[in-house]
Amino acid sequence: MQYQQPAFKTVRHHPHWMQFVINEFIPLCLCLAAFAFAGMENMPFKGFILQVAFLLVLFILYKFAYLKRLSYYVSGEQLIIRHGVFTTNNNYIELYRIVDYDERRSFIQQIVGLKTVTIYSGDRTTPHLDIIGVPVKIDLVAIIRERVEYNKQRKGVYEITNR
């Protein structure tokens, strides 16, 4: 049976910037506290505190750059994860291998209107993928699910359950 491929546009997702604040809240607070303590008069270990604060700044900048360079692409046949700061890595998951989905919202994500979509697949390198920082208004699961079902039908992949 010949399937006519629908015109699937590639969907691109970058984590929302607030996800960075959620992920790095403790290091951000520690960095601010270190600079505040280092600015006080007669503070013992002032030099050490400043060194720790600058190391925290470098760590936070690296994590921010990593999150900004993290991209998820959902094409007609693959889910592609592109990540890395100094080197770029691409990870490919064939859509017909995806078997389940999950959406989670932590308390802080609920406040800022974000969610985490988890993909479970039969892929050897990425059996579990968290897509972080997805705005609630985007129904990413429905987009992926439609493409997964199409690819399973096209490839003749059927799931056998033991119930």
C-alpha positions in Angstrom: 0.0 0.0 0.0 1.4 3.4 -1.1 1.2 6.2 1.5 1.3 9.8 0.3 3.5 11.7 2.7 1.8 14.7 4.3 3.7 17.9 4.1 5.1 17.9 7.6 7.0 21.1 8.3 10.0 20.8 10.6 9.1 22.0 14.0 12.0 23.6 16.0 12.0 24.1 19.7 14.5 25.9 22.0 14.0 25.8 25.7 12.4 28.9 27.1 14.9 31.2 28.9 12.9 30.9 32.2 13.9 27.2 32.2 17.5 28.4 32.7 16.4 30.3 35.8 14.5 27.2 37.1 17.5 24.9 36.4 20.2 27.2 37.8 18.3 28.9 40.6 20.6 27.7 43.4 23.9 28.6 41.6 22.4 32.0 40.7 21.5 32.7 44.4 24.9 31.5 45.6 26.6 33.7 43.1 24.6 36.8 44.2 25.3 36.0 47.8 29.0 35.6 47.2 29.2 38.9 45.5 27.2 40.5 48.3 29.4 39.0 51.0 32.6 40.0 49.2 31.4 43.6 49.0 31.0 43.9 52.8 33.6 45.7 54.8 36.0 43.7 57.1 34.8 40.4 55.5 37.3 37.6 56.2 38.3 35.5 53.2 37.2 38.2 50.8 39.6 37.1 48.0 38.5 33.5 48.3 34.8 34.5 48.2 35.5 36.5 45.0 37.3 33.6 43.4 34.3 31.3 44.2 31.9 33.9 42.8 33.8 34.2 39.6 33.9 30.4 39.2 30.2 30.4 39.7 29.8 33.1 37.1 31.8 31.0 34.6 29.7 27.9 35.5 26.4 29.8 35.0 27.6 31.3 31.7 28.5 27.9 30.4 25.1 26.5 31.5 23.3 29.4 29.8 25.2 29.0 26.6 24.5 25.3 26.6 20.8 25.9 27.1 20.7 28.5 24.4 22.4 26.2 21.9 20.1 23.2 22.7 17.6 22.6 19.9 15.0 20.0 19.2 13.9 19.5 15.6 10.8 17.3 14.7 11.0 16.5 11.0 8.7 14.2 9.1 10.8 11.1 10.0 13.2 12.0 12.8 13.5 13.8 16.1 16.9 15.5 16.1 18.6 16.9 19.3 21.4 19.4 18.7 23.4 20.4 21.7 26.9 21.5 22.8 28.9 24.7 23.4 32.4 24.0 22.2 31.5 21.1 20.0 28.1 20.4 18.5 26.5 17.0 18.9 23.5 15.7 16.9 21.4 12.8 18.1 18.7 11.3 15.9 15.7 9.3 17.0 13.6 7.7 14.3 10.0 8.7 14.9 8.7 5.1 14.3 10.8 4.0 17.4 8.9 6.3 19.8 6.6 4.3 22.0 5.3 6.6 24.7 5.0 10.3 25.9 4.8 12.1 29.2 4.2 15.7 30.2 5.3 17.0 33.5 5.1 20.4 35.2 7.0 21.1 38.3 5.6 23.7 40.7 7.9 26.4 39.4 7.2 25.5 35.8 3.4 25.8 36.6 4.0 29.4 37.8 5.9 30.4 34.7 3.8 28.4 32.2 6.3 25.8 31.1 6.4 22.0 30.9 8.7 19.1 30.3 7.8 16.6 27.6 9.4 13.1 28.0 9.7 10.8 25.0 10.3 7.1 25.5 11.7 5.2 22.5 13.2 2.0 21.4 16.4 3.9 20.4 19.6 2.4 21.8 21.3 5.7 22.5 18.4 7.7 23.7 15.6 5.5 25.2 14.5 8.4 27.4 14.5 12.1 26.3 13.4 15.1 28.3 12.4 18.1 26.1 12.6 20.9 28.6 11.2 24.4 28.7 8.2 23.9 26.4 5.5 26.6 26.7 2.2 25.1 27.9 0.3 26.5 24.9 2.4 24.3 22.5 1.0 20.8 22.2 4.3 19.2 21.3 3.0 15.7 22.1 0.2 15.9 19.5 2.7 17.1 16.9 5.1 14.3 17.6 2.3 11.7 18.0 0.8 12.5 14.6 4.2 12.0 12.9 5.0 8.9 14.9 1.7 7.2 13.8 2.2 8.1 10.2 5.8 6.7 10.2 4.7 3.5 12.0 2.0 2.9 9.3 4.4 3.8 6.5 7.1 1.4 7.8 4.6 -1.3 8.9 5.6 -1.2 12.5 3.0 -2.6 14.9 3.2 -2.7 18.7 2.3 -6.0 20.3 1.1 -5.7 23.9 0.9 -8.4 26.5 -2.3 -7.6 28.5 
